[in-house]
Amino acid sequence: SLLTENRRVSNNDDIQVITAVHESGHSILLKSLLGISPDGVVSVSSDDTQKGLTIISGKDDKIVSRGHIINENAASLGGIVAEKLIFGEENVTNGSVSDLEDATKFTAFMIKKAGLGNKVGTFDIGDNFQLNDKSLEIDAEIKEIMKQSIEKAEKVLRENYELLLKLSEYLSRNSFISKRDFNKLYNQFVSKSYSMDEADKYRKLLTEQINNRDQINFQFTGTDF
C-alpha cells in the first residue's frame, strides 16, 4: 500500500541519516586524532546491504604506544558519540555494538598482553599463567581508559561541531564521499586538530634526550668509542 511504501522510504531515510552521523564521527576522529584520511565514507550502499562504512587502509601495521590507545579508541567510538551529540542520548541507536566490543578488546589486549598497563605486573603471559593476579586492577584500568576515550571523542567532536554537522548533512544526502572531497570539507570546517606528526617520532625523542645530556660527548663509529 501507499502508506506502507511511504513508511519504508521514511525508515530508509532515517537509516541513512543515522549512518551519516555515525560514520562522520568515526572519520573526523580518525583524521583529527590519528592523522588518517579515510579513503572514502559510505552512508548507504546501492543494494542496501551495507549500512555504513569508513574505508581506511595502511593502519594495521601501526606501532601502538600507551598514549595512542585513547586516540585509537576515541576514533572507534566516534560513531556513538556523534549520535549522542546530534540526536540526544535518548536517541542513540544500537549501531555501535561492534565498535564498543572492538575498542574494549583492543584496550584489554594492550593492557593484558602488550604490557602497556600503568602498574607493574598487570599483564598476562598466556591464557593459563599470570605474572601477578591483579585482574580487578586490570579491569579497572580498562574501564578508565574506555571512559577517557569516550571523553576525548566527545571533546574533539564538540570542538569540531560545525564540521560534524556539515559532513553529516552531506552524507545524509549522498551515499558516498571520496577521500579528496572529505579532505576538502575537513580542511574548510575543522576547528581544532589533535593529530601529531608521527614521522620520526622516536628518533626525535631520542635526539631530545641526547641533547639534554651534555655529558654524553662521544660518538659511536661502529668499531669503538
Secondary structure as UniProt FT lines:
FT   HELIX           2..34
FT   STRAND          40..42
FT   TURN            46..47
FT   STRAND          53..55
FT   TURN            60..61
FT   HELIX           66..76
FT   HELIX           78..87
FT   HELIX           89..91
FT   TURN            95..96
FT   HELIX           97..112
FT   TURN            120..121
FT   HELIX           135..159
FT   HELIX           161..173
FT   STRAND          176..178
FT   HELIX           179..189
FT   TURN            199..200
FT   HELIX           201..211
FT   TURN            214..215
//
